[in-house]
Amino acid sequence: MPNKYQPSSLSHSHYINATLNWVDDIVIAHNFCPFAKYVRSPNQIRLEVLAGDTGDILEGLFNELHHLDNDDKTATTLLILTHEALADFDEYLDVLAIAERMLHDWGYSGTYQLASFHPNYVFDGNTENDSENYTNRSPYPLLHLIRESDISRYMKNEDDAEKIFSHNIAKAKSLGCPYFEAQLEKMKTRK
């Protein structure tokens, strides 16, 4: 898969705009996350651009957890990761694993959850070209901090999660890889 991820020459506003376009045009438009529209308007999504290595990312994650603790007007945070090494999906997964472990070590298990998105996301057991991977493909690598209480409030029972998962796979398959590839590329080049 060609990698067109070139973060060093991009501004923070570019990352934020591309990510918000993705939230609006993919996540909400295709209902991949049924509760995203409720936090998008009114704008309760916080976007933070994190540059630097793994230590810098973990510091940014820690700071954002404290922000969420002290600001209940922020429903969720998208941490946009700009380090060139994270263009590699395996490198990203390594950072994600460390971030999840730190979330536990810092005492935030059960309070916040991390969701993961990446331009080259591949679900375990899938091939690179499976369209359902696009449910977790974003213009740039992201760590998504979600309040557990919000997830619990929305998800009344286990069937809800299965319905979302089944809908997302069916929708991704119906739209196909070329559609998503074009959309993600457009988001990264839109002014």
Secondary structure by P-SEA (a helix, b strand, c coil): cccccccccccaaaaaaaaaaaacccccccccccaaaaaaccccbbbbbbbccaaaaaaaaaaaaaaaaccccccbbbbbbcccccccaaaaaaaaaaaaaaaaaacccccbbbbbbcccccccccccccccccccccccbbbbbbcaaaaaaacccaaaaaaaaaaaaaaaaaacaaaaaaaaaaaaacc
